[in-house]
Amino acid sequence: MTRVGVFGIGLAAYWPQFEGLRERLAGYQQGLEARLGELGAEVVSAGLVDTPEAARQAGAILAAAQVDLVLVYTATYATSSQVLPVVQAAKAPVVILNLQPTRSVDYEAMTTGEWLASCSACCVPELAGAFTRAGIRYRTVTGTLLEGDSAWDAIRDWIDAAAAVRSLRSARLGFLGHNYPGMLDLYSDFTQVSGQIGAHVEVLEIDDLVARVEAAGAEAVERKTAEIREQFDFADPGVDPIADEITPERLEWSARVAAGLDRLVADFALDGLSYYYRGVDGNAAERVGAGVIVGSSLLTARGIPVAGEGDLKTSVAMFLLDRLGAGGSFTEFYALDFDEEFVLMGHDGPGHVAIADGRPVVRALKLYHGKSGAGLSVEFKVRLGPVTILGLTQTADGRLKLVAAEGESIAGPTFRIGNTNSRIRFAVPPAPFMDAWCEQGPTHHVALGAGHQIGRIRKTADLLGLELAVVG
């Protein structure tokens, strides 16, 4: 839950001049705080701040609470000197809420006291100027306190984004094995990841997983087998010559590895995972590495995103989309359809089965293209309708950078080769879209999530202090 610090502002000089004004503004603030609670925020209120002395006290309250986000409600005019100390002490991202109580006012009957109860906007430029000169990063939301106002959509997005960032900064992300050899775009600097987004990277050995797979008991394997049968349809081999029958032995092995993965996640308190391990000549490491796809897909659906090929950066993108409620499936660009103007996107390996269109499928493969081993793989397309892709890359100077685009998952035939794959139509045709995407220096993987999420992704990037490029 996002811990949101809230304080309203006013000018103490007004209170003896206009009877009931302070109480009226405090009532507006109480209603605002109640609404924030309904949106899922844990509200820490510092009250209505009306003097520089009160500002120091409010700052101490928010600093002690370690809030994730500070919302400054401009109830009426206040000098910036009684606002700046609060946000300086809180040391959290700041959003100024410029929210009038009404959409318009009665101009003919207006009194000074009534105007002061409605002049939310008058100090916002002053605050913006003061915050800028003081080096305080801020954003504004302008609208009304009225239910249904679009400002509340923006406020909800800020709360959701702050929740995602809070979750990421406390996350433990497992890195099991190594990157797929030669994929230079995927290589990650663990120090930069921890330093820029706050997540901890737990480096794991393949032996950590092998030991837990070998120790999985019959009861745990049976439970996983039942879960797989409940969650997936079982595919016949089909037309692909590398596909095969799903034998009891193959199903049992996937269930055993899935049970080992669950134990690994629990033992190391993991919130996400990226993996790859080749193994040698069918040894235990190769067999376990080849058996993780089904279990990884189940973990991803539970909110523990798993990325293949050792792609830690994409596991972070998957994590963010998942925490924004969009899912986030491990994906790459498969092919371009220039006739129907869509991009086919998917991947071999784990997928977010909770956002599948219909029931996902498991298909047995005699080999994994470009990889060692064989076993059960996952096949589905994401649900039809609006979607968002989100990638995390790194610039030449070492800064992490988000790249995103919105599109639509459309109906139509896709591959039946044991891979996830979806038809995604973006706002521009495939050729200019791909050119524009590649201009941003991306990695070749992305997280694919449900719904249009750019608004919340912008706020998430802002809170993380990361560059965001939006394509299309």
DOKOLBA-866457 format. One record per residue (C-alpha): residue number from 0; x, y, z. Coordinates in nm, 2 decimals. Example, Ala and Ser with C-alpha at 12.3 -4.5 7.8 and 13.67 -1.06 7.14 Angstrom:
BEGIN
+-----+--------+--------+--------+
: num :     px :     py :     pz :
+-----+--------+--------+--------+
:   0 :   1.23 :  -0.45 :   0.78 :
:   1 :   1.37 :  -0.11 :   0.71 :
+-----+--------+--------+--------+
***
This chain:
BEGIN
+-----+--------+--------+--------+
: num :     px :     py :     pz :
+-----+--------+--------+--------+
:   0 :   0.00 :   0.00 :   0.00 :
:   1 :   0.13 :   0.35 :  -0.09 :
:   2 :   0.20 :   0.57 :   0.21 :
:   3 :   0.09 :   0.91 :   0.10 :
:   4 :   0.17 :   1.22 :   0.30 :
:   5 :  -0.10 :   1.50 :   0.27 :
:   6 :  -0.10 :   1.85 :   0.39 :
:   7 :  -0.33 :   2.14 :   0.30 :
:   8 :  -0.21 :   2.50 :   0.30 :
:   9 :  -0.36 :   2.84 :   0.39 :
:  10 :  -0.26 :   3.17 :   0.54 :
:  11 :  -0.31 :   3.23 :   0.91 :
:  12 :  -0.37 :   3.60 :   0.85 :
:  13 :  -0.70 :   3.51 :   0.68 :
:  14 :  -0.86 :   3.32 :   0.97 :
:  15 :  -0.95 :   3.62 :   1.20 :
:  16 :  -1.06 :   3.82 :   0.89 :
:  17 :  -1.31 :   3.56 :   0.75 :
:  18 :  -1.50 :   3.36 :   1.01 :
:  19 :  -1.54 :   2.99 :   0.93 :
:  20 :  -1.29 :   2.99 :   0.64 :
:  21 :  -1.04 :   2.77 :   0.80 :
:  22 :  -1.30 :   2.52 :   0.91 :
:  23 :  -1.44 :   2.51 :   0.56 :
:  24 :  -1.10 :   2.44 :   0.41 :
:  25 :  -1.02 :   2.18 :   0.67 :
:  26 :  -1.35 :   2.01 :   0.58 :
:  27 :  -1.25 :   2.00 :   0.21 :
:  28 :  -0.92 :   1.85 :   0.31 :
:  29 :  -1.08 :   1.58 :   0.52 :
:  30 :  -1.30 :   1.48 :   0.22 :
:  31 :  -0.99 :   1.47 :   0.00 :
:  32 :  -0.81 :   1.24 :   0.25 :
:  33 :  -1.10 :   1.01 :   0.27 :
:  34 :  -1.11 :   0.98 :  -0.10 :
:  35 :  -0.74 :   0.90 :  -0.11 :
:  36 :  -0.80 :   0.62 :   0.13 :
:  37 :  -1.07 :   0.48 :  -0.10 :
:  38 :  -0.82 :   0.48 :  -0.38 :
:  39 :  -0.60 :   0.25 :  -0.18 :
:  40 :  -0.36 :   0.49 :  -0.01 :
:  41 :  -0.24 :   0.48 :   0.35 :
:  42 :  -0.29 :   0.85 :   0.43 :
:  43 :  -0.05 :   1.03 :   0.67 :
:  44 :  -0.21 :   1.37 :   0.73 :
:  45 :   0.00 :   1.67 :   0.85 :
:  46 :  -0.31 :   1.89 :   0.87 :
:  47 :  -0.37 :   2.23 :   0.74 :
:  48 :  -0.04 :   2.43 :   0.74 :
:  49 :  -0.07 :   2.80 :   0.77 :
:  50 :   0.26 :   2.93 :   0.92 :
:  51 :   0.63 :   2.86 :   0.87 :
:  52 :   0.64 :   2.72 :   1.22 :
:  53 :   0.35 :   2.48 :   1.14 :
:  54 :   0.54 :   2.38 :   0.83 :
:  55 :   0.84 :   2.26 :   1.03 :
:  56 :   0.61 :   2.05 :   1.25 :
:  57 :   0.43 :   1.90 :   0.94 :
:  58 :   0.76 :   1.82 :   0.78 :
:  59 :   0.87 :   1.63 :   1.09 :
:  60 :   0.55 :   1.43 :   1.08 :
:  61 :   0.59 :   1.32 :   0.71 :
:  62 :   0.96 :   1.26 :   0.75 :
:  63 :   0.90 :   1.03 :   1.05 :
:  64 :   0.63 :   0.84 :   0.85 :
:  65 :   0.87 :   0.78 :   0.55 :
:  66 :   0.60 :   0.85 :   0.30 :
:  67 :   0.63 :   0.74 :  -0.06 :
:  68 :   0.46 :   1.05 :  -0.20 :
:  69 :   0.37 :   1.40 :  -0.08 :
:  70 :   0.05 :   1.56 :  -0.19 :
:  71 :   0.02 :   1.93 :  -0.14 :
:  72 :  -0.34 :   2.04 :  -0.14 :
:  73 :  -0.36 :   2.41 :  -0.22 :
:  74 :  -0.68 :   2.48 :  -0.03 :
:  75 :  -0.63 :   2.86 :  -0.07 :
:  76 :  -0.34 :   3.10 :  -0.10 :
:  77 :  -0.03 :   3.05 :   0.11 :
:  78 :   0.32 :   3.18 :   0.09 :
:  79 :   0.58 :   2.94 :  -0.04 :
:  80 :   0.79 :   2.99 :   0.27 :
:  81 :   0.54 :   2.79 :   0.47 :
:  82 :   0.53 :   2.51 :   0.21 :
:  83 :   0.89 :   2.46 :   0.11 :
:  84 :   1.00 :   2.34 :   0.46 :
:  85 :   0.75 :   2.06 :   0.46 :
:  86 :   0.86 :   1.90 :   0.13 :
:  87 :   1.23 :   1.96 :   0.21 :
:  88 :   1.19 :   1.76 :   0.53 :
:  89 :   0.97 :   1.48 :   0.38 :
:  90 :   1.23 :   1.39 :   0.12 :
:  91 :   0.97 :   1.23 :  -0.11 :
:  92 :   0.83 :   1.31 :  -0.46 :
:  93 :   0.59 :   1.60 :  -0.46 :
:  94 :   0.26 :   1.64 :  -0.64 :
:  95 :   0.07 :   1.97 :  -0.60 :
:  96 :  -0.31 :   1.92 :  -0.60 :
:  97 :  -0.46 :   2.23 :  -0.75 :
:  98 :  -0.82 :   2.13 :  -0.68 :
:  99 :  -1.11 :   2.38 :  -0.67 :
: 100 :  -1.42 :   2.29 :  -0.47 :
: 101 :  -1.64 :   2.38 :  -0.78 :
: 102 :  -1.60 :   2.40 :  -1.15 :
: 103 :  -1.70 :   2.77 :  -1.16 :
: 104 :  -1.82 :   3.04 :  -0.92 :
: 105 :  -2.10 :   3.29 :  -0.89 :
: 106 :  -1.93 :   3.60 :  -1.02 :
: 107 :  -2.22 :   3.84 :  -0.95 :
: 108 :  -2.26 :   3.73 :  -0.58 :
: 109 :  -1.89 :   3.68 :  -0.51 :
: 110 :  -1.74 :   3.80 :  -0.18 :
: 111 :  -1.37 :   3.81 :  -0.08 :
: 112 :  -1.42 :   3.53 :   0.17 :
: 113 :  -1.60 :   3.31 :  -0.08 :
: 114 :  -1.32 :   3.38 :  -0.34 :
: 115 :  -1.06 :   3.27 :  -0.08 :
: 116 :  -1.24 :   2.94 :  -0.03 :
: 117 :  -1.21 :   2.88 :  -0.41 :
: 118 :  -0.87 :   3.02 :  -0.51 :
: 119 :  -0.67 :   2.70 :  -0.52 :
: 120 :  -0.48 :   2.81 :  -0.82 :
: 121 :  -0.34 :   3.14 :  -0.70 :
: 122 :  -0.03 :   3.01 :  -0.52 :
: 123 :   0.05 :   2.72 :  -0.75 :
: 124 :   0.28 :   2.92 :  -0.99 :
: 125 :   0.46 :   3.06 :  -0.68 :
: 126 :   0.51 :   2.71 :  -0.54 :
: 127 :   0.64 :   2.59 :  -0.88 :
: 128 :   0.89 :   2.87 :  -0.89 :
: 129 :   1.01 :   2.82 :  -0.54 :
: 130 :   1.04 :   2.44 :  -0.57 :
: 131 :   1.23 :   2.48 :  -0.90 :
: 132 :   1.48 :   2.73 :  -0.74 :
: 133 :   1.52 :   2.50 :  -0.44 :
: 134 :   1.58 :   2.19 :  -0.65 :
: 135 :   1.26 :   2.02 :  -0.55 :
: 136 :   1.11 :   1.79 :  -0.82 :
: 137 :   0.74 :   1.83 :  -0.84 :
: 138 :   0.43 :   1.77 :  -1.06 :
: 139 :   0.09 :   1.93 :  -1.06 :
: 140 :  -0.27 :   1.79 :  -1.09 :
: 141 :  -0.53 :   2.05 :  -1.17 :
: 142 :  -0.91 :   2.01 :  -1.15 :
: 143 :  -1.18 :   2.00 :  -0.89 :
: 144 :  -1.27 :   1.81 :  -0.57 :
: 145 :  -1.58 :   1.69 :  -0.74 :
: 146 :  -1.64 :   1.32 :  -0.80 :
: 147 :  -1.59 :   1.22 :  -1.16 :
: 148 :  -1.34 :   1.50 :  -1.23 :
: 149 :  -1.05 :   1.37 :  -1.45 :
: 150 :  -0.80 :   1.50 :  -1.19 :
: 151 :  -0.90 :   1.20 :  -0.97 :
: 152 :  -0.79 :   0.96 :  -1.25 :
: 153 :  -0.45 :   1.13 :  -1.24 :
: 154 :  -0.43 :   1.11 :  -0.86 :
: 155 :  -0.52 :   0.74 :  -0.88 :
: 156 :  -0.24 :   0.69 :  -1.13 :
: 157 :   0.01 :   0.86 :  -0.90 :
: 158 :  -0.10 :   0.64 :  -0.61 :
: 159 :  -0.07 :   0.33 :  -0.83 :
: 160 :   0.27 :   0.44 :  -0.96 :
: 161 :   0.40 :   0.51 :  -0.61 :
: 162 :   0.28 :   0.17 :  -0.50 :
: 163 :   0.47 :   0.00 :  -0.79 :
: 164 :   0.79 :   0.20 :  -0.71 :
: 165 :   0.76 :   0.12 :  -0.34 :
: 166 :   0.73 :  -0.25 :  -0.43 :
: 167 :   1.02 :  -0.24 :  -0.67 :
: 168 :   1.26 :  -0.06 :  -0.43 :
: 169 :   1.20 :  -0.33 :  -0.17 :
: 170 :   1.21 :  -0.62 :  -0.42 :
: 171 :   1.45 :  -0.91 :  -0.42 :
: 172 :   1.52 :  -1.01 :  -0.78 :
: 173 :   1.69 :  -1.35 :  -0.83 :
: 174 :   1.95 :  -1.39 :  -1.11 :
: 175 :   2.00 :  -1.76 :  -1.17 :
: 176 :   2.28 :  -1.88 :  -1.38 :
: 177 :   2.40 :  -1.64 :  -1.65 :
: 178 :   2.29 :  -1.45 :  -1.96 :
: 179 :   2.24 :  -1.63 :  -2.29 :
: 180 :   2.60 :  -1.61 :  -2.43 :
: 181 :   2.65 :  -1.32 :  -2.67 :
: 182 :   2.33 :  -1.12 :  -2.61 :
: 183 :   2.52 :  -0.80 :  -2.53 :
: 184 :   2.20 :  -0.60 :  -2.49 :
: 185 :   2.09 :  -0.81 :  -2.20 :
: 186 :   2.40 :  -0.79 :  -1.99 :
: 187 :   2.32 :  -0.60 :  -1.67 :
: 188 :   2.54 :  -0.41 :  -1.41 :
: 189 :   2.39 :  -0.53 :  -1.08 :
: 190 :   2.53 :  -0.23 :  -0.90 :
: 191 :   2.36 :   0.01 :  -1.14 :
: 192 :   2.03 :  -0.18 :  -1.10 :
: 193 :   2.05 :  -0.15 :  -0.72 :
: 194 :   2.18 :   0.20 :  -0.73 :
: 195 :   1.92 :   0.34 :  -0.97 :
: 196 :   1.60 :   0.16 :  -0.87 :
: 197 :   1.68 :   0.03 :  -0.52 :
: 198 :   1.60 :  -0.34 :  -0.59 :
: 199 :   1.83 :  -0.61 :  -0.45 :
: 200 :   1.98 :  -0.86 :  -0.69 :
: 201 :   2.03 :  -1.21 :  -0.54 :
: 202 :   2.28 :  -1.41 :  -0.74 :
: 203 :   2.19 :  -1.78 :  -0.75 :
: 204 :   2.36 :  -2.09 :  -0.86 :
: 205 :   2.19 :  -2.35 :  -1.08 :
: 206 :   2.28 :  -2.59 :  -0.79 :
: 207 :   2.04 :  -2.39 :  -0.57 :
: 208 :   1.76 :  -2.50 :  -0.80 :
: 209 :   1.89 :  -2.85 :  -0.88 :
: 210 :   1.90 :  -2.93 :  -0.51 :
: 211 :   1.55 :  -2.82 :  -0.45 :
: 212 :   1.41 :  -3.00 :  -0.75 :
: 213 :   1.58 :  -3.32 :  -0.64 :
: 214 :   1.44 :  -3.28 :  -0.29 :
: 215 :   1.08 :  -3.22 :  -0.40 :
: 216 :   0.85 :  -3.47 :  -0.23 :
: 217 :   0.58 :  -3.67 :  -0.40 :
: 218 :   0.30 :  -3.47 :  -0.24 :
: 219 :   0.44 :  -3.14 :  -0.37 :
: 220 :   0.49 :  -3.28 :  -0.72 :
: 221 :   0.13 :  -3.42 :  -0.72 :
: 222 :   0.00 :  -3.08 :  -0.62 :
: 223 :   0.19 :  -2.91 :  -0.90 :
: 224 :   0.07 :  -3.17 :  -1.15 :
: 225 :  -0.29 :  -3.10 :  -1.05 :
: 226 :  -0.23 :  -2.73 :  -1.08 :
: 227 :  -0.08 :  -2.77 :  -1.43 :
: 228 :  -0.38 :  -2.98 :  -1.54 :
: 229 :  -0.62 :  -2.71 :  -1.39 :
: 230 :  -0.44 :  -2.41 :  -1.56 :
: 231 :  -0.35 :  -2.55 :  -1.90 :
: 232 :  -0.48 :  -2.73 :  -2.20 :
: 233 :  -0.26 :  -3.01 :  -2.33 :
: 234 :  -0.17 :  -2.98 :  -2.70 :
: 235 :  -0.12 :  -3.25 :  -2.96 :
: 236 :   0.22 :  -3.23 :  -3.14 :
: 237 :   0.06 :  -3.05 :  -3.44 :
: 238 :   0.26 :  -2.97 :  -3.76 :
: 239 :   0.59 :  -2.87 :  -3.61 :
: 240 :   0.84 :  -3.16 :  -3.65 :
: 241 :   1.01 :  -3.07 :  -3.32 :
: 242 :   0.68 :  -3.11 :  -3.12 :
: 243 :   0.60 :  -3.43 :  -2.95 :
: 244 :   0.35 :  -3.61 :  -2.72 :
: 245 :   0.31 :  -3.50 :  -2.36 :
: 246 :   0.40 :  -3.81 :  -2.18 :
: 247 :   0.34 :  -3.87 :  -1.81 :
: 248 :   0.72 :  -3.85 :  -1.75 :
: 249 :   0.75 :  -3.51 :  -1.92 :
: 250 :   0.45 :  -3.38 :  -1.71 :
: 251 :   0.60 :  -3.52 :  -1.39 :
: 252 :   0.93 :  -3.35 :  -1.46 :
: 253 :   0.78 :  -3.01 :  -1.53 :
: 254 :   0.57 :  -3.05 :  -1.21 :
: 255 :   0.89 :  -3.15 :  -1.01 :
: 256 :   1.08 :  -2.85 :  -1.14 :
: 257 :   0.79 :  -2.62 :  -1.07 :
: 258 :   0.78 :  -2.75 :  -0.71 :
: 259 :   1.16 :  -2.68 :  -0.68 :
: 260 :   1.11 :  -2.33 :  -0.82 :
: 261 :   0.84 :  -2.26 :  -0.56 :
: 262 :   1.09 :  -2.37 :  -0.29 :
: 263 :   1.36 :  -2.16 :  -0.43 :
: 264 :   1.14 :  -1.85 :  -0.43 :
: 265 :   1.03 :  -1.91 :  -0.08 :
: 266 :   1.38 :  -1.99 :   0.06 :
: 267 :   1.54 :  -1.68 :  -0.09 :
: 268 :   1.23 :  -1.46 :  -0.05 :
: 269 :   1.23 :  -1.37 :  -0.42 :
: 270 :   0.99 :  -1.12 :  -0.58 :
: 271 :   1.11 :  -1.19 :  -0.94 :
: 272 :   1.36 :  -1.40 :  -1.12 :
: 273 :   1.57 :  -1.41 :  -1.44 :
: 274 :   1.74 :  -1.73 :  -1.55 :
: 275 :   1.94 :  -1.92 :  -1.81 :
: 276 :   2.17 :  -2.22 :  -1.78 :
: 277 :   2.29 :  -2.43 :  -2.07 :
: 278 :   2.42 :  -2.75 :  -1.89 :
: 279 :   2.63 :  -3.02 :  -2.06 :
: 280 :   2.54 :  -3.35 :  -2.22 :
: 281 :   2.20 :  -3.39 :  -2.05 :
: 282 :   2.34 :  -3.35 :  -1.70 :
: 283 :   2.12 :  -3.24 :  -1.40 :
: 284 :   2.17 :  -2.87 :  -1.46 :
: 285 :   2.06 :  -2.90 :  -1.83 :
: 286 :   1.75 :  -3.11 :  -1.74 :
: 287 :   1.65 :  -2.86 :  -1.47 :
: 288 :   1.72 :  -2.56 :  -1.69 :
: 289 :   1.50 :  -2.71 :  -1.96 :
: 290 :   1.22 :  -2.79 :  -1.72 :
: 291 :   1.15 :  -2.45 :  -1.58 :
: 292 :   0.91 :  -2.30 :  -1.84 :
: 293 :   0.57 :  -2.42 :  -1.69 :
: 294 :   0.67 :  -2.35 :  -1.33 :
: 295 :   0.80 :  -2.01 :  -1.43 :
: 296 :   0.48 :  -1.92 :  -1.61 :
: 297 :   0.28 :  -2.01 :  -1.29 :
: 298 :   0.51 :  -1.80 :  -1.08 :
: 299 :   0.47 :  -1.51 :  -1.32 :
: 300 :   0.09 :  -1.53 :  -1.30 :
: 301 :   0.13 :  -1.52 :  -0.92 :
: 302 :   0.31 :  -1.18 :  -0.94 :
: 303 :   0.67 :  -1.32 :  -0.93 :
: 304 :   0.78 :  -1.23 :  -1.29 :
: 305 :   1.03 :  -1.47 :  -1.45 :
: 306 :   1.23 :  -1.37 :  -1.75 :
: 307 :   1.43 :  -1.61 :  -1.96 :
: 308 :   1.78 :  -1.58 :  -2.11 :
: 309 :   1.91 :  -1.41 :  -1.79 :
: 310 :   1.73 :  -1.08 :  -1.89 :
: 311 :   1.73 :  -0.90 :  -1.55 :
: 312 :   1.63 :  -0.57 :  -1.71 :
: 313 :   1.31 :  -0.72 :  -1.87 :
: 314 :   1.22 :  -0.89 :  -1.54 :
: 315 :   1.22 :  -0.54 :  -1.39 :
: 316 :   0.99 :  -0.42 :  -1.67 :
: 317 :   0.76 :  -0.72 :  -1.61 :
: 318 :   0.76 :  -0.65 :  -1.24 :
: 319 :   0.65 :  -0.29 :  -1.29 :
: 320 :   0.37 :  -0.38 :  -1.53 :
: 321 :   0.25 :  -0.65 :  -1.30 :
: 322 :   0.25 :  -0.41 :  -1.00 :
: 323 :   0.05 :  -0.17 :  -1.21 :
: 324 :  -0.21 :  -0.44 :  -1.26 :
: 325 :  -0.13 :  -0.50 :  -1.63 :
: 326 :   0.04 :  -0.84 :  -1.61 :
: 327 :   0.37 :  -0.83 :  -1.80 :
: 328 :   0.47 :  -1.13 :  -2.02 :
: 329 :   0.82 :  -1.20 :  -2.14 :
: 330 :   0.82 :  -1.10 :  -2.51 :
: 331 :   1.02 :  -1.01 :  -2.82 :
: 332 :   0.95 :  -0.90 :  -3.18 :
: 333 :   0.87 :  -1.22 :  -3.38 :
: 334 :   0.77 :  -1.10 :  -3.73 :
: 335 :   0.61 :  -0.81 :  -3.91 :
: 336 :   0.29 :  -0.84 :  -4.12 :
: 337 :   0.30 :  -0.57 :  -4.38 :
: 338 :  -0.03 :  -0.67 :  -4.53 :
: 339 :  -0.25 :  -0.66 :  -4.22 :
: 340 :  -0.02 :  -0.41 :  -4.05 :
: 341 :   0.06 :  -0.57 :  -3.72 :
: 342 :   0.36 :  -0.70 :  -3.53 :
: 343 :   0.38 :  -1.06 :  -3.41 :
: 344 :   0.52 :  -1.06 :  -3.06 :
: 345 :   0.60 :  -1.35 :  -2.83 :
: 346 :   0.88 :  -1.57 :  -2.69 :
: 347 :   0.97 :  -1.93 :  -2.61 :
: 348 :   0.98 :  -1.99 :  -2.24 :
: 349 :   0.77 :  -1.84 :  -1.95 :
: 350 :   0.47 :  -1.62 :  -2.01 :
: 351 :   0.21 :  -1.44 :  -1.79 :
: 352 :  -0.07 :  -1.69 :  -1.82 :
: 353 :  -0.30 :  -1.47 :  -1.61 :
: 354 :  -0.34 :  -1.24 :  -1.91 :
: 355 :  -0.39 :  -1.51 :  -2.17 :
: 356 :  -0.67 :  -1.50 :  -2.42 :
: 357 :  -0.85 :  -1.82 :  -2.32 :
: 358 :  -0.68 :  -2.11 :  -2.16 :
: 359 :  -0.30 :  -2.13 :  -2.22 :
: 360 :  -0.16 :  -2.45 :  -2.37 :
: 361 :   0.14 :  -2.67 :  -2.29 :
: 362 :   0.31 :  -2.83 :  -2.58 :
: 363 :   0.60 :  -3.09 :  -2.56 :
: 364 :   0.91 :  -3.00 :  -2.77 :
: 365 :   1.19 :  -3.24 :  -2.86 :
: 366 :   1.43 :  -2.95 :  -2.85 :
: 367 :   1.43 :  -2.58 :  -2.77 :
: 368 :   1.56 :  -2.38 :  -3.07 :
: 369 :   1.90 :  -2.23 :  -2.99 :
: 370 :   1.91 :  -2.39 :  -2.65 :
: 371 :   1.99 :  -2.72 :  -2.49 :
: 372 :   1.74 :  -2.97 :  -2.36 :
: 373 :   1.37 :  -3.05 :  -2.43 :
: 374 :   1.04 :  -3.06 :  -2.24 :
: 375 :   0.71 :  -2.88 :  -2.20 :
: 376 :   0.67 :  -2.52 :  -2.33 :
: 377 :   0.39 :  -2.27 :  -2.29 :
: 378 :   0.18 :  -2.14 :  -2.57 :
: 379 :  -0.09 :  -1.86 :  -2.57 :
: 380 :  -0.17 :  -1.51 :  -2.69 :
: 381 :  -0.25 :  -1.22 :  -2.46 :
: 382 :  -0.61 :  -1.12 :  -2.42 :
: 383 :  -0.76 :  -0.92 :  -2.70 :
: 384 :  -0.79 :  -0.54 :  -2.66 :
: 385 :  -0.56 :  -0.26 :  -2.55 :
: 386 :  -0.20 :  -0.35 :  -2.46 :
: 387 :   0.12 :  -0.19 :  -2.36 :
: 388 :   0.48 :  -0.30 :  -2.42 :
: 389 :   0.75 :  -0.18 :  -2.17 :
: 390 :   1.12 :  -0.23 :  -2.21 :
: 391 :   1.41 :  -0.14 :  -1.98 :
: 392 :   1.74 :  -0.06 :  -2.15 :
: 393 :   2.07 :   0.11 :  -2.06 :
: 394 :   2.22 :   0.42 :  -2.22 :
: 395 :   2.59 :   0.46 :  -2.31 :
: 396 :   2.65 :   0.65 :  -1.98 :
: 397 :   2.51 :   0.37 :  -1.77 :
: 398 :   2.16 :   0.51 :  -1.70 :
: 399 :   1.86 :   0.28 :  -1.70 :
: 400 :   1.59 :   0.39 :  -1.95 :
: 401 :   1.23 :   0.29 :  -2.00 :
: 402 :   1.09 :   0.25 :  -2.35 :
: 403 :   0.71 :   0.20 :  -2.40 :
: 404 :   0.44 :   0.19 :  -2.66 :
: 405 :   0.06 :   0.13 :  -2.66 :
: 406 :  -0.12 :  -0.09 :  -2.91 :
: 407 :  -0.40 :  -0.34 :  -2.95 :
: 408 :  -0.39 :  -0.72 :  -2.93 :
: 409 :  -0.60 :  -0.83 :  -3.23 :
: 410 :  -0.77 :  -1.15 :  -3.33 :
: 411 :  -0.62 :  -1.39 :  -3.59 :
: 412 :  -0.41 :  -1.70 :  -3.63 :
: 413 :  -0.07 :  -1.72 :  -3.45 :
: 414 :   0.21 :  -1.98 :  -3.43 :
: 415 :   0.14 :  -2.32 :  -3.27 :
: 416 :   0.50 :  -2.40 :  -3.19 :
: 417 :   0.50 :  -2.40 :  -2.81 :
: 418 :   0.57 :  -2.02 :  -2.78 :
: 419 :   0.37 :  -1.73 :  -2.66 :
: 420 :   0.27 :  -1.51 :  -2.96 :
: 421 :   0.02 :  -1.23 :  -3.02 :
: 422 :  -0.08 :  -1.00 :  -3.30 :
: 423 :  -0.01 :  -0.64 :  -3.18 :
: 424 :  -0.12 :  -0.35 :  -3.39 :
: 425 :   0.04 :  -0.02 :  -3.29 :
: 426 :  -0.07 :   0.34 :  -3.38 :
: 427 :   0.17 :   0.35 :  -3.68 :
: 428 :   0.25 :   0.08 :  -3.93 :
: 429 :   0.51 :  -0.19 :  -3.86 :
: 430 :   0.80 :  -0.04 :  -4.05 :
: 431 :   0.80 :   0.31 :  -3.91 :
: 432 :   0.72 :   0.17 :  -3.57 :
: 433 :   1.02 :  -0.06 :  -3.57 :
: 434 :   1.25 :   0.21 :  -3.69 :
: 435 :   1.12 :   0.45 :  -3.42 :
: 436 :   1.15 :   0.18 :  -3.15 :
: 437 :   1.51 :   0.09 :  -3.24 :
: 438 :   1.61 :   0.46 :  -3.24 :
: 439 :   1.57 :   0.44 :  -2.86 :
: 440 :   1.85 :   0.18 :  -2.81 :
: 441 :   1.63 :  -0.09 :  -2.66 :
: 442 :   1.70 :  -0.45 :  -2.57 :
: 443 :   1.53 :  -0.71 :  -2.79 :
: 444 :   1.29 :  -0.81 :  -2.51 :
: 445 :   1.00 :  -0.63 :  -2.36 :
: 446 :   0.72 :  -0.69 :  -2.11 :
: 447 :   0.38 :  -0.71 :  -2.27 :
: 448 :   0.09 :  -0.61 :  -2.05 :
: 449 :  -0.29 :  -0.57 :  -2.07 :
: 450 :  -0.45 :  -0.22 :  -2.11 :
: 451 :  -0.31 :   0.12 :  -2.20 :
: 452 :  -0.07 :   0.21 :  -1.93 :
: 453 :   0.15 :   0.50 :  -2.06 :
: 454 :  -0.01 :   0.75 :  -1.82 :
: 455 :   0.09 :   0.55 :  -1.51 :
: 456 :   0.42 :   0.44 :  -1.67 :
: 457 :   0.51 :   0.81 :  -1.71 :
: 458 :   0.45 :   0.87 :  -1.34 :
: 459 :   0.64 :   0.56 :  -1.24 :
: 460 :   0.94 :   0.67 :  -1.45 :
: 461 :   0.91 :   1.01 :  -1.29 :
: 462 :   0.91 :   0.87 :  -0.94 :
: 463 :   1.21 :   0.65 :  -1.02 :
: 464 :   1.40 :   0.93 :  -1.19 :
: 465 :   1.43 :   0.73 :  -1.51 :
: 466 :   1.41 :   0.85 :  -1.87 :
: 467 :   1.11 :   0.73 :  -2.06 :
: 468 :   1.08 :   0.72 :  -2.43 :
: 469 :   0.72 :   0.67 :  -2.57 :
: 470 :   0.71 :   0.53 :  -2.93 :
: 471 :   0.42 :   0.56 :  -3.17 :
+-----+--------+--------+--------+
***
